[in-house]
């Protein structure tokens, strides 16, 4: 393409972005950073590219935040993401596992194929603490999406320095724990020969900080149904729900102070969250519906037995477990420690803290299904503003409001990390 054609294309893309309300010209003006040499991607080059597009990424996040879409309904979000990836020069496929979008960036030389995943859906009202009035981005997926678009744009600008291939997976329906399975079932990982996968998630840690979980992660979930019979079955169900609920070793926090304690416990080696059981048991007529999370996940067997024992004294009680437990997200220790060293080396020694427990004990993540198949990392990106209440950075709280500075921080971290992983032997 000759220079006049390039300028015409840039003008057309800019006008399209302005019409959409979000800047899309990720390639920018002037010479690409790739023209400055062909060595590996440097953190200085990444930082320069992030500085160039950071405001656009913030605008993108705000646009997505104003237009939240429920799990499985991410049509607009997917269209915006696809547009931005195409503008950055990636090869884009839509409709992956529902409304999923996949962008492929091929570097200038041989290397490994590494995936980066971002979830796109918002939180349904019933899953907002206290129940919200409408679907809302109170889990940070809008920010996750902006970070991933930023990583794609930065590495596309530095393509001549990138080895191997980067596969960006923008996943639908994480909140219902169904999106990852739908994406995986398309055969995408095998077809593109993905060798490892990485992700970030907003967390209640100071902005600019990352929390890693070597050997830990997030708990899975199991469910039980106990049906009672007889003339006093409804009363027995209420009593049984209380008995099963008493098995819990940790209960949902009821105040900001309890949230602060939960974070402190997760940061404590050999602390109270190293091994836990969180239980929700609700009597509905003559049936008790149970959902629980535990760590480590090998405890599913013993917890099921405990539920059966609690039900046994009630005449006619039948306990059933309708499905296999959803697996826990387990962060591989080797890769996680490698990431921590990378972040400390490139962004500063104080940028990383280590969690010594699965966190939080009341939430799961379908990224677990990717890590069941591939090595990789899952890391918390601190989004708590200085002096802000912890509920503004703790997902699913109605006043969740992540500090937008975290977007640039996440892009700087993940662009450098992904570029490093693609060139490793």
C-alpha positions in Angstrom: 0.0 0.0 0.0 1.5 3.4 -1.0 1.6 6.4 1.4 -1.5 8.2 -0.1 -3.5 5.0 0.3 -2.3 4.6 3.8 -3.3 8.1 4.7 -6.8 7.6 3.1 -7.3 4.4 5.0 -6.3 6.2 8.3 -8.8 9.0 7.6 -11.6 6.5 6.9 -10.8 4.5 10.0 -10.7 7.7 12.1 -14.1 8.8 10.9 -15.5 5.4 11.6 -14.2 5.5 15.1 -15.5 9.0 15.7 -18.9 8.0 14.6 -18.9 5.1 17.1 -17.8 7.4 19.9 -14.6 5.4 20.6 -11.2 6.0 18.9 -10.2 3.0 16.8 -7.0 4.0 15.1 -4.6 1.8 17.0 -1.9 2.0 14.4 -1.5 5.7 15.0 0.3 8.2 12.8 3.9 8.3 11.8 6.3 5.4 11.7 5.4 2.3 13.6 7.7 1.4 16.5 8.7 -1.6 14.5 10.8 0.6 12.2 13.2 1.2 15.0 14.8 -2.2 14.9 14.0 -5.9 15.2 15.2 -6.9 18.6 12.7 -8.4 21.1 9.9 -6.3 22.6 11.3 -4.1 25.3 9.3 -2.7 28.3 10.3 0.8 27.3 8.7 0.3 23.8 5.5 -1.2 25.5 5.3 1.8 27.9 5.6 4.2 25.0 2.8 2.5 23.0 0.6 2.4 26.1 1.1 6.1 26.7 0.0 6.7 23.1 -3.3 4.9 23.4 -4.2 4.9 27.1 -6.9 7.6 26.7 -8.6 5.7 23.9 -8.6 2.6 26.1 -10.3 4.5 28.9 -12.8 5.8 26.5 -13.4 2.2 25.2 -14.0 1.0 28.8 -16.4 3.8 29.5 -18.3 3.0 26.3 -18.6 -0.7 27.3 -19.6 0.3 30.8 -22.5 2.4 29.6 -23.7 -0.5 27.5 -23.6 -3.6 29.7 -24.8 -6.9 28.2 -25.9 -10.0 30.1 -24.2 -13.4 29.7 -24.8 -14.8 26.3 -26.1 -11.4 25.0 -22.8 -9.7 24.2 -23.7 -8.7 20.6 -22.8 -5.0 20.8 -19.7 -5.6 22.9 -18.5 -8.3 20.5 -19.0 -5.9 17.5 -17.0 -3.2 19.2 -14.2 -5.6 20.1 -14.1 -7.0 16.5 -13.9 -3.5 15.1 -11.0 -2.5 17.3 -9.1 -5.7 16.6 -9.5 -5.2 12.9 -8.4 -1.6 13.1 -5.2 -2.9 14.9 -4.5 -5.3 12.1 -5.4 -8.6 13.6 -7.2 -11.5 11.9 -10.6 -11.6 13.5 -13.2 -14.4 13.9 -16.6 -13.7 15.4 -19.4 -15.9 16.7 -17.0 -18.2 18.6 -18.8 -20.1 21.3 -21.7 -17.7 21.1 -20.7 -14.0 20.8 -17.0 -14.7 21.4 -14.4 -12.9 19.3 -11.0 -14.2 18.5 -8.1 -12.1 17.2 -4.9 -13.6 15.9 -1.7 -11.7 15.8 1.3 -13.4 14.0 4.7 -12.0 14.8 7.6 -11.5 12.5 9.5 -14.6 13.5 9.1 -18.2 14.7 8.0 -18.8 18.3 5.3 -20.2 20.5 1.5 -19.7 20.3 0.2 -18.1 23.4 -3.4 -17.1 24.2 -4.8 -14.2 26.3 -8.4 -14.3 27.4 -10.7 -11.5 28.5 -14.4 -11.9 29.5 -17.0 -9.5 28.1 -20.3 -10.1 29.9 -21.8 -8.0 32.7 -23.4 -9.2 35.9 -27.1 -10.1 36.1 -29.1 -8.2 38.7 -29.5 -11.3 40.9 -25.7 -11.7 41.2 -25.1 -8.2 42.4 -24.7 -8.0 46.2 -28.0 -7.0 47.6 -29.6 -7.5 44.1 -29.3 -4.7 41.6 -31.9 -3.0 39.4 -30.4 -4.1 36.1 -27.5 -5.9 34.5 -24.3 -3.9 35.3 -20.5 -4.1 34.8 -19.7 -4.6 38.5 -17.2 -7.4 38.0 -14.8 -5.4 35.8 -15.2 -7.3 32.5 -15.5 -4.0 30.7 -12.0 -3.1 32.1 -10.7 -6.6 31.2 -11.9 -6.1 27.7 -10.2 -2.7 27.4 -6.9 -4.2 28.7 -7.0 -7.0 26.2 -7.7 -4.7 23.3 -4.8 -2.6 24.5 -2.5 -5.5 24.6 -3.5 -6.5 21.1 -3.0 -2.9 19.8 0.4 -2.6 21.5 1.8 -5.9 20.2 0.3 -5.2 16.7 2.3 -1.9 16.7 5.4 -3.9 17.8 4.7 -6.8 15.5 8.2 -6.8 13.9 9.6 -7.4 17.4 7.1 -10.2 18.3 7.9 -13.8 17.8 5.3 -16.6 17.4 1.6 -16.0 17.5 -0.8 -14.4 20.0 -4.4 -15.5 20.2 -6.8 -13.1 21.9 -9.9 -14.7 23.2 -12.8 -12.4 24.1 -15.1 -14.7 25.8 -18.9 -14.5 26.4 -20.9 -15.8 29.4 -18.3 -16.1 32.1 -20.8 -15.1 34.8 -22.9 -18.2 34.0 -19.7 -20.4 33.9 -20.7 -21.5 30.4 -18.7 -19.3 28.0 -15.3 -21.0 28.4 -16.8 -24.5 27.7 -18.5 -23.1 24.6 -15.3 -21.6 23.3 -13.3 -24.7 24.1 -15.9 -27.0 22.4 -15.3 -25.2 19.1 -11.8 -26.8 19.0 -10.2 -23.4 18.9 -7.3 -24.3 21.2 -6.4 -27.4 19.2 -6.9 -25.8 15.8 -4.6 -22.9 16.6 -2.2 -25.1 18.6 -2.3 -22.9 21.6 0.4 -23.8 24.1 -0.5 -21.7 27.1 -3.1 -19.1 28.2 -3.1 -16.1 30.5 -5.7 -13.7 32.0 -6.2 -10.9 34.5 -9.1 -10.1 36.8 -9.9 -7.0 38.8 -9.2 -7.4 42.5 -9.4 -5.4 45.7 -5.8 -4.5 45.8 -4.1 -1.0 45.4 -4.1 0.2 41.8 -0.7 -0.5 40.3 -0.4 -3.8 42.2 -0.8 -7.4 41.1 -1.7 -10.3 43.3 -0.5 -13.7 42.2 -1.8 -17.1 43.5 0.9 -19.8 43.0 -0.6 -23.2 43.7 -4.0 -21.5 44.6 -6.6 -19.8 42.5 -10.4 -19.8 42.9 -12.7 -22.5 44.2 -15.0 -24.6 42.1 -18.6 -25.4 43.1 -20.7 -28.4 43.9 -24.5 -28.6 44.4 -26.8 -30.9 46.3 -30.5 -31.4 46.6 -32.0 -33.1 49.7 -35.7 -34.1 49.5 -37.6 -34.9 52.7 -41.0 -36.5 53.2 -43.6 -37.0 55.9 -46.0 -34.7 57.7 -43.3 -32.4 59.2 -41.1 -32.4 56.1 -41.1 -28.6 55.7 -40.0 -28.0 59.3 -37.4 -30.8 58.9 -36.1 -29.1 55.8 -35.6 -25.8 57.6 -33.7 -27.6 60.4 -31.6 -29.5 57.9 -30.7 -26.4 56.0 -29.4 -24.9 59.2 -27.4 -28.0 60.0 -25.8 -28.1 56.6 -25.1 -24.4 56.7 -23.3 -24.9 60.0 -20.6 -26.9 58.2 -19.2 -23.7 56.7 -15.9 -22.5 58.0 -16.2 -19.1 56.3 -19.2 -16.9 55.7 -19.8 -14.0 53.3 -18.6 -10.7 54.7 -21.3 -8.4 56.0 -19.3 -5.2 56.3 -16.3 -3.4 54.8 -14.2 -4.4 57.9 -15.0 -8.0 57.2 -14.0 -7.6 53.6 -10.7 -6.1 54.7 -10.1 -9.1 57.0 -10.9 -11.5 54.2 -8.1 -9.9 52.0 -5.7 -9.9 55.0 -6.4 -13.6 55.6 -5.7 -14.5 51.9 -2.3 -12.7 52.2 -1.4 -14.7 55.3 0.8 -17.8 54.9 -0.9 -20.8 56.5 -3.8 -18.5 57.3 -7.5 -19.4 57.9 -8.3 -19.5 54.2 -5.7 -22.1 53.3 -8.4 -24.7 53.8 -12.1 -23.6 53.8 -15.7 -24.6 53.2 -18.3 -22.0 52.1 -21.9 -23.3 52.1 -25.3 -21.9 51.1 -28.2 -24.1 52.1 -31.8 -22.9 51.5 -35.0 -24.8 52.4 -37.7 -24.5 49.8 -40.8 -26.4 50.9 -39.7 -30.0 51.6 -36.4 -29.7 49.7 -33.1 -28.2 50.7 -31.0 -26.8 47.9 -27.3 -26.7 48.7 -24.3 -25.0 46.9 -20.9 -25.0 48.3 -17.3 -24.2 47.5 -14.3 -25.7 49.2 -10.5 -25.7 49.1 -8.7 -27.8 48.2 -11.2 -29.3 45.7 -10.3 -32.9 46.7 -12.6 -32.2 49.7 -15.7 -32.5 47.5 -15.9 -36.2 48.5 -15.8 -35.6 52.2 -18.3 -32.7 52.0 -20.7 -34.8 50.1 -20.5 -37.4 52.9 -21.0 -34.7 55.5 -24.2 -33.6 53.7 -25.4 -37.2 53.6 -24.7 -37.7 57.3 -26.6 -34.5 58.1 -29.6 -35.8 56.2 -29.6 -39.3 57.5 -31.5 -38.7 60.8 -34.5 -37.4 58.9 -36.8 -40.1 57.9 -37.2 -40.5 54.1 -34.5 -38.0 53.3 -32.9 -38.5 49.9 -29.7 -36.6 49.0 -28.7 -36.3 45.4 -25.9 -34.5 43.6 -27.2 -33.6 40.2 -23.9 -33.0 38.4 -20.2 -33.3 38.8 -18.6 -30.4 40.6 -17.4 -27.5 38.6 -13.6 -27.6 38.8 -11.5 -25.2 40.8 -9.2 -22.7 39.0 -5.7 -23.8 40.0 -2.9 -21.5 39.1 0.2 -23.5 38.0 3.0 -22.7 40.5 5.8 -22.6 38.0 4.3 -20.2 35.5 2.8 -18.0 38.3 6.2 -17.5 39.9 7.7 -16.8 36.5 5.2 -14.1 36.0 5.8 -12.6 39.4 9.5 -12.4 38.6 8.8 -10.8 35.3 6.5 -8.1 36.9 9.0 -7.3 39.6 11.8 -7.0 37.1 9.9 -4.8 34.6 7.5 -2.8 36.7 9.1 -2.7 40.1 9.6 -5.0 43.1 6.7 -3.6 45.0 4.2 -4.3 42.3 3.5 -7.9 43.3 2.0 -9.5 46.4 1.4 -13.2 46.9 -1.9 -14.7 48.0 -1.6 -17.9 50.1 -5.2 -19.0 49.6 -7.9 -19.5 47.0 -9.6 -16.1 46.7 -12.3 -15.1 47.1 -13.8 -18.2 48.7 -17.3 -17.3 47.5 -16.7 -17.0 43.7 -15.6 -19.3 40.9 -14.2 -18.7 37.4 -14.6 -20.7 34.2 -11.0 -19.8 33.3 -10.5 -23.0 35.3 -11.5 -25.0 32.2 -8.6 -23.5 30.2 -6.1 -24.2 32.9 -7.3 -27.7 33.1 -6.0 -28.1 29.5 -3.1 -25.7 29.3 -0.4 -24.1 31.5 -0.8 -20.4 32.1 -1.5 -17.7 34.7 -4.4 -16.0 36.3 -3.6 -12.9 38.2 -5.5 -10.2 40.1 -5.1 -6.6 38.8 -5.4 -4.1 41.6 -8.1 -1.6 40.9 -8.6 0.1 44.3 -8.1 3.8 44.3 -6.1 5.5 47.1 -8.4 6.0 50.1 -11.4 4.4 48.4 -13.7 2.0 50.3 -12.9 -1.7 49.6 -16.4 -2.2 48.1 -15.4 0.0 45.2 -12.8 -2.6 44.1 -14.5 -5.8 45.3 -16.4 -7.4 42.4 -20.2 -7.7 42.4 -20.7 -5.0 45.0 -23.1 -2.3 43.7 -20.6 0.5 44.2 -17.8 -1.3 42.3 -15.8 1.4 40.6 -12.3 0.4 39.5 -9.6 3.0 39.1 -9.1 3.5 35.4 -5.4 3.8 35.9 -5.4 0.1 36.2 -6.1 -0.2 32.4 -2.7 1.1 31.4 -1.0 -0.9 34.2 -2.6 -4.1 33.0 -1.6 -3.4 29.3 2.0 -2.7 30.2 2.2 -5.8 32.3 0.5 -8.2 29.9 1.9 -6.9 26.7 5.5 -7.5 28.0 4.6 -10.8 29.5 2.9 -12.2 26.5 5.7 -11.1 24.2 8.2 -12.8 26.4 6.1 -16.0 26.5 5.8 -16.3 22.7 9.6 -16.3 22.3 10.4 -18.8 25.0 11.7 -22.2 23.9 
